[in-house]
């Protein structure tokens, strides 16, 4: 299995590439701000054939150049249904004050208009994305944004790893995504953690939207948000 990535943009959002092997088809996950050059470099370096662009959620640092990348490689773009509108207006996900600050800090007024690419699919709960030698399963996990989705796939490698999961800004090493932006909902976040993360096997490796990779087992044992959920059963649980 081929997995590569790099942090892009001023917020260092991770952009990932996953395929059955180098030299074959791949998915590109979260090509955000200032990622296009790095995408082209990795595609050329490993002779990759981008077959799909997967967006974990609609915040600008994760989809800034998703449209450009999708159209350049004639690849369909997948995004959560409830975040699809952010492809055209990513500033709708943050407050007016924050938007003004970001425009000033990152020069957003100098960027082209945001838009949908030529091919868009809505990633909903249970969606399956098939490329050469790779099957990607979608989990809808609202909380950070209404349309946040997780992308999981079976791991084909020598390590004792069952699956790999790309969590965007939903789950990090030792933390979870913020819920104070437009569309964020802390109670939904906790329910998504309970229903989408706690049932998973410990030997699933998590590749987050920022920072270093982790595992479900590590987060179950050390992440204070997951520990609180384990210690406090949901209503109706024994």
C-alpha positions as semicolon CSV with decimal commas, in nm:
position;residue;x (nm);y (nm);z (nm)
1;X;0,000;0,000;0,000
2;X;0,127;0,346;-0,090
3;X;0,071;0,636;0,151
4;X;0,245;0,972;0,128
5;X;0,170;1,326;0,232
6;X;0,288;1,672;0,320
7;X;0,166;1,974;0,522
8;X;0,049;2,264;0,306
9;X;-0,036;2,628;0,358
10;X;0,001;2,862;0,651
11;X;-0,210;2,636;0,873
12;X;-0,003;2,327;0,777
13;X;-0,300;2,113;0,677
14;X;-0,196;1,762;0,580
15;X;-0,252;1,657;0,219
16;X;-0,237;1,281;0,166
17;X;-0,201;1,037;-0,123
18;X;-0,320;0,678;-0,096
19;X;-0,310;0,398;-0,350
20;X;-0,258;0,027;-0,379
21;X;0,099;0,092;-0,496
22;X;0,325;0,359;-0,638
23;X;0,278;0,396;-1,011
24;X;-0,096;0,324;-0,997
25;X;-0,420;0,503;-0,928
26;X;-0,446;0,704;-0,608
27;X;-0,682;0,924;-0,412
28;X;-0,569;1,269;-0,300
29;X;-0,711;1,374;0,036
30;X;-0,749;1,741;0,137
31;X;-0,545;1,940;-0,116
32;X;-0,564;2,267;0,075
33;X;-0,396;2,605;0,062
34;X;-0,076;2,617;-0,147
35;X;-0,089;2,241;-0,210
36;X;-0,109;2,226;-0,592
37;X;0,266;2,242;-0,650
38;X;0,331;1,969;-0,392
39;X;0,055;1,757;-0,546
40;X;0,213;1,783;-0,890
41;X;0,555;1,699;-0,747
42;X;0,439;1,383;-0,570
43;X;0,232;1,269;-0,868
44;X;0,537;1,298;-1,093
45;X;0,783;1,155;-0,840
46;X;0,579;0,837;-0,784
47;X;0,415;0,812;-1,128
48;X;0,071;0,834;-0,970
49;X;-0,263;0,854;-1,149
50;X;-0,506;1,062;-0,940
51;X;-0,847;0,895;-0,964
52;X;-1,038;1,093;-0,699
53;X;-1,001;1,395;-0,472
54;X;-1,146;1,339;-0,124
55;X;-1,226;1,633;0,104
56;X;-1,279;1,561;0,475
57;X;-1,466;1,888;0,537
58;X;-1,524;2,226;0,382
59;X;-1,280;2,451;0,569
60;X;-1,054;2,646;0,336
61;X;-0,726;2,503;0,464
62;X;-0,838;2,156;0,353
63;X;-1,001;2,235;0,018
64;X;-0,838;2,561;-0,099
65;X;-0,706;2,401;-0,418
66;X;-0,925;2,091;-0,432
67;X;-1,117;2,225;-0,732
68;X;-0,796;2,306;-0,922
69;X;-0,646;1,964;-0,851
70;X;-0,965;1,776;-0,939
71;X;-1,005;1,953;-1,270
72;X;-0,637;1,928;-1,365
73;X;-0,640;1,549;-1,326
74;X;-1,001;1,507;-1,444
75;X;-1,082;1,338;-1,113
76;X;-1,417;1,346;-0,931
77;X;-1,421;1,537;-0,604
78;X;-1,597;1,384;-0,302
79;X;-1,719;1,602;-0,014
80;X;-1,976;1,564;0,263
81;X;-2,323;1,663;0,145
82;X;-2,371;1,920;0,421
83;X;-2,040;2,091;0,338
84;X;-2,077;2,093;-0,040
85;X;-2,192;2,457;-0,045
86;X;-1,855;2,558;0,105
87;X;-1,682;2,472;-0,222
88;X;-1,832;2,795;-0,357
89;X;-1,816;2,996;-0,035
90;X;-1,565;2,868;0,223
91;X;-1,596;3,189;0,424
92;X;-1,951;3,080;0,515
93;X;-1,793;2,841;0,765
94;X;-1,634;3,114;0,976
95;X;-1,749;3,440;1,133
96;X;-1,731;3,768;0,943
97;X;-1,460;3,889;1,182
98;X;-1,249;3,578;1,129
99;X;-1,302;3,596;0,754
100;X;-1,177;3,955;0,746
101;X;-0,870;3,860;0,949
102;X;-0,791;3,565;0,721
103;X;-0,832;3,775;0,409
104;X;-0,586;4,027;0,546
105;X;-0,340;3,769;0,682
106;X;-0,342;3,526;0,389
107;X;-0,421;3,759;0,101
108;X;-0,746;3,583;0,021
109;X;-0,877;3,880;-0,176
110;X;-0,613;3,797;-0,438
111;X;-0,738;3,441;-0,494
112;X;-0,974;3,341;-0,778
113;X;-1,339;3,284;-0,701
114;X;-1,413;2,952;-0,535
115;X;-1,633;2,715;-0,734
116;X;-1,730;2,355;-0,778
117;X;-1,506;2,145;-1,003
118;X;-1,643;1,966;-1,306
119;X;-1,722;1,642;-1,123
120;X;-1,863;1,639;-0,769
121;X;-1,999;1,348;-0,563
122;X;-2,155;1,381;-0,219
123;X;-1,982;1,164;0,042
124;X;-2,259;1,032;0,266
125;X;-2,267;0,765;0,536
126;X;-2,178;0,430;0,383
127;X;-2,056;0,566;0,049
128;X;-1,795;0,342;-0,115
129;X;-1,529;0,487;-0,343
130;X;-1,351;0,233;-0,566
131;X;-1,023;0,287;-0,744
132;X;-0,768;0,042;-0,877
133;X;-0,684;-0,194;-0,586
134;X;-0,839;0,028;-0,318
135;X;-1,181;0,056;-0,156
136;X;-1,262;0,365;0,052
137;X;-1,555;0,367;0,296
138;X;-1,714;0,692;0,413
139;X;-1,831;0,761;0,770
140;X;-2,033;1,076;0,831
141;X;-1,908;1,234;1,156
142;X;-2,065;1,577;1,216
143;X;-1,945;1,802;1,494
144;X;-1,650;2,000;1,361
145;X;-1,864;2,085;1,058
146;X;-2,205;1,944;0,961
147;X;-2,055;1,762;0,663
148;X;-1,735;1,624;0,815
149;X;-1,659;1,275;0,685
150;X;-1,395;1,015;0,766
151;X;-1,234;0,802;0,497
152;X;-1,138;0,445;0,594
153;X;-0,967;0,171;0,394
154;X;-0,818;-0,170;0,458
155;X;-0,443;-0,166;0,511
156;X;-0,237;-0,389;0,285
157;X;0,107;-0,403;0,444
158;X;0,338;-0,596;0,678
159;X;0,246;-0,420;1,002
160;X;-0,027;-0,531;1,240
161;X;-0,267;-0,268;1,111
162;X;-0,630;-0,342;1,026
163;X;-0,722;-0,019;0,849
164;X;-0,611;0,338;0,792
165;X;-0,844;0,630;0,857
166;X;-0,814;0,990;0,740
167;X;-0,988;1,202;1,000
168;X;-0,945;1,562;0,884
169;X;-1,006;1,794;1,180
170;X;-1,232;1,547;1,359
171;X;-0,973;1,350;1,558
172;X;-0,613;1,443;1,636
173;X;-0,334;1,295;1,841
174;X;-0,450;1,378;2,194
175;X;-0,735;1,605;2,092
176;X;-1,042;1,660;1,875
177;X;-1,158;1,929;1,635
178;X;-1,290;2,262;1,757
179;X;-1,665;2,316;1,756
180;X;-1,685;2,694;1,800
181;X;-1,686;2,781;1,429
182;X;-2,000;2,827;1,220
183;X;-2,175;2,490;1,193
184;X;-1,979;2,333;1,478
185;X;-2,174;2,144;1,743
186;X;-2,006;2,000;2,053
187;X;-2,285;1,758;2,139
188;X;-2,280;1,624;1,782
189;X;-1,903;1,592;1,805
190;X;-1,929;1,380;2,120
191;X;-2,199;1,161;1,965
192;X;-1,989;1,114;1,651
193;X;-1,687;1,018;1,862
194;X;-1,901;0,771;2,053
195;X;-2,065;0,612;1,750
196;X;-1,789;0,636;1,485
197;X;-1,463;0,607;1,681
198;X;-1,516;0,405;1,999
199;X;-1,641;0,093;1,814
200;X;-1,330;0,082;1,593
201;X;-1,042;-0,161;1,643
202;X;-0,736;-0,038;1,831
203;X;-0,503;-0,125;1,541
204;X;-0,650;0,131;1,302
205;X;-0,396;0,401;1,216
206;X;-0,534;0,755;1,208
207;X;-0,395;1,020;0,973
208;X;-0,529;1,356;1,097
209;X;-0,570;1,684;0,916
210;X;-0,293;1,847;1,122
211;X;-0,001;1,698;1,312
212;X;0,130;1,346;1,344
213;X;-0,043;1,013;1,286
214;X;-0,182;0,814;1,577
215;X;-0,402;0,507;1,631
216;X;-0,745;0,433;1,770
217;X;-0,585;0,235;2,052
218;X;-0,357;0,518;2,150
219;X;-0,640;0,770;2,147
220;X;-0,870;0,541;2,342
221;X;-0,603;0,514;2,611
222;X;-0,475;0,873;2,621
223;X;-0,715;1,116;2,452
224;X;-0,908;1,290;2,733
225;X;-1,217;1,338;2,518
226;X;-1,241;0,967;2,439
227;X;-1,157;0,871;2,795
228;X;-1,448;1,082;2,919
229;X;-1,682;0,905;2,678
230;X;-1,563;0,562;2,789
231;X;-1,613;0,662;3,152
232;X;-1,962;0,803;3,084
233;X;-2,184;0,554;2,897
234;X;-2,448;0,694;2,665
235;X;-2,810;0,706;2,784
236;X;-2,957;0,361;2,754
237;X;-2,622;0,178;2,776
238;X;-2,584;-0,081;3,047
